[in-house]
């Protein structure tokens, strides 16, 4: 029997979700999912949205955003089945939060951008206090990508004055951390755990430098990855044209191809 679905798009989506989770007629895969099991899918969908935007594929973006929205609907449906909350409660809380944090829009207040930012941070601080979260670092999600989480931790510390007010000491800290990494590699007995710890400190310092330069390190690294991938694929193409396998070409030849590709891109 064909299931009758509402015409309104949101109501239709919620009805589809309920049907997928139906204990008898639902989809076996959807029925067995929990909050915990769909978290990896949520993260994957968020990255696919970011990738689509970076590629400028606007025709594909609605579909990717729909996949991300489906994750929210999925969580809400599981919660509704448990008697915790439903999708409308998610929307209601979001509406209230947005109105509360934007008095310059919804209460007609005349404020500048600095005041808007201060009000936003004050509102978030009050929300943390209401949840008995008293550290400036509370409520920074553990499962954020490491670079993004570093930035959030550094910003939180900065708000209470734990930050440098100029670029020079930030750069000096990066240089210091590089020296400490290299010092570990020169030990008579190299301890991998110590090298890893110092590399972590170096990455944290580089992230801090990006923050002071107002560069999103996660975005910068994603673009660097894309650039490396694009150029290396062209190196492989050069090897194919020369009739040699990359692993047989040797570093000097590969580097020559790389520099040629790099120079051509700069000219273009």
N, C-alpha and C positions, 0 to 999 in steps of 0.2 A: 504494500500500500504506500502510495506517495505521501510524504509528510507535507502538510499545508504550512507555509511559512508566512509571517507578516510581510507587508509591503515596505514599511518604514525601515530604512537601512540599518539603524542601530538595533531596533527590535528584532529585525531579521537575523542579525549577527548573533544576538543573545540567544535566540531560538535555535540557531544552528549549533551553537556551543552546547546548549542544554541537550540537544539531540545526540551530539557526539559523545556526551558523558552519560547518556541514559544507561542504567544498569543492565538492561536486557538487550535493547535494540541498538545501543550505541556502538561506536568504533572500539574494537578491543584495545588498540594502542592508546587512544585518548582516555579510555576508562581507567586504565591502570596508572596514569600519570599522577604525580603529587607535586606540591610546591617545589620540593627539592629536585625532582627529576627534570623539571622544565626550565630550571635556571640556566643550564648551559645553552639551551635553545634560545632563551631570551638574549643572552650575551651575543650569540652568533647573529641573531636578527639585527641587533643594534649595530654590530660591525658591518653587516651587509648594507644597512641604511647609509652609514658613513662612507662605505666604499662607493655606493651608487652616486652620492653627492660629489665625491672627489672626482669621479669619472665624468660628471656632468650628464649622466644618463637620466634626464628628466622624465622621459617616457616610462622608464622602469621604476622611478621613485614611488609613485602611488602604490604599486604592488608591494614594494619593500616596506613602506610605512604600514600597509595593511597587515603584513606578517608580524610587524612589531606590535601593532594594536591587538592582534589576536592573542599575543602573550598576556597582555593585561586582562583581556576578557577571560582567558584560561584561568589565571590566578583567581579572579573574582568568582568564577563559577565554582571552583574547588572550595573557596571560602563560604560561598552561599550554601553548598551542600553540607558543610560542617556547622552551619548556623552562626558564622562569624560576621560576615558582611556580604554585600553584593556589589554589582557593578555600579549601581546608582549611588551607593555610599562612597565609592571611590571618586566618582565625579563630583559629588556634593562636597567632599573634603577638599578636592582640588579647587573648586569654585571659591570656597570660603578662604582658602589660603591665598589665592591670587588676588582677591579683593582686599583682604587684610594687608597684604604686602605692597599694595599699590594705592595708597591713599591719595597720591598725587593725580591718579586717574579717576578713581571712583568716589572720592570725597571732595574733589575740586580744589585740592590744596596746591598753592603755587610754590614749588620747591625746585632747587637746582639739582644737577646730576649727583653732586657729592652728597647732598642730603638724602636723595633717593637711595644711594648705595648704603649710607649709614642706617637708614630706616630698615632696609632689607636685612642687613646684618643684625640689627637690633632685634628684629622679628624672629630671625633664625635662632639667635641666642636665647630669647625668651622661650621658644619652642623646646630647645634643649633643656633649659631649666625646668620647664614643666614636666619633662620626662626624667628628671633627676640626673641629667647629664651635665656635670659641672666642669669637666676639663675642656679646655679650648679644642682639644683633639677628639672629643667624643663624637660618635656618629659619622666618622669617616669610613665608608664601607671597606671591609677587608678584601673583597673580591674585585675591587677596581684594578685595572691594569697598573702595574707598579709605577710607571712614570706618572700617570694621572694621580695616583694616590700620593706620591711624593709632593706633587704640586699642591694638592689640597692640604696636606699636613703643614707644608711650609707657609701657605697662606694663613692658616689658622694661627700658627705661631707668630706670624708677622703682625696679626691684628692686636696682639697683646704686647708688641714692642720687641719681640725676639727676632730681629732681622737687621741686616746691614742697610745703611741708607745711601750707599754709593756702590758703584760697580767694581772698583779696584779690589776691595777685600774678597769679593765673590770670585773674581778671576784668580786671585792669589790662592784661594782655598782649592780651586780646581788644580792648580799647579802643585800644591802641597800634596793633594791626594794622588796625583800621578807619581810623584816621588815616592810615596809610601807603597804604592803598588809595586814599583820597580825594586824598591828595597827588599820587599818580600821575595821577589824572584831571584835575588842575589844571595839569599841565605844558603848556607852549606847544605842544609836539609830544607827543601821547599815544602811548606805545609799548605796543601790545597785549600783547607778551610780558612787559613789566614789570607791567602790570595783572594779567595772569594769575598771575604769580609771587606778587604781593602778596595776591591773592585766595586762592591756595593756602595762604599763611601764615595768613590769617585763618581759613580753614576748619579748618586744623590746630589753631589756638588754640581755636576754638569746640569742636572735638572734645575737646580737653584739658579744657575747662570741663565738658563733659558727663561725662567720666570722673571728675573730682573730685566731681561731684554724684551719682555712681553711676547715671548714666543711659546706656543704650545708645544712642549717637547714630544708628546705623543703624536701630534699631527706632523711635526718636523721629521720624526723618525719614520713615520709611515710614508712620507713623501721621499725620504732618502732611500727607503726600501724599494719603492716603485722605480726610482731613478736607477738604482743599482741593477734591478731586475731587467729594466729596459736595455741598459747598456750591455749587460752581460749576454743577453740574448743576441745582441748585435755582434758581440765578440764571437759567439758560437757560429753566427752566420758568416763572419769573415773566415773562420777556420774552415767551414764547409766550402767556401769559394776557393780557398787555398788548397783544398784536398787533404787536410790534416785534421785529426781528432784533437779536441782541446787538451786532453791529458797528455798528448804527444808533442804539442806545439812548444812547450817550454814557457817559463814565466816571462822571459824577455819578449817573445813573440806575442804572447797574450797581452802584455803591458803595452806593446806597440799598437796593437789593434785598439786597446782601450783608449789610449791617448788620442788616436786618430778619430775615434768616435766622439770623444769628449770635445775635441777641437771643432769637429763638424757641427755638433749641437750648438756650440757657442756662436758659431758663424750664422746659423739659422735663426 
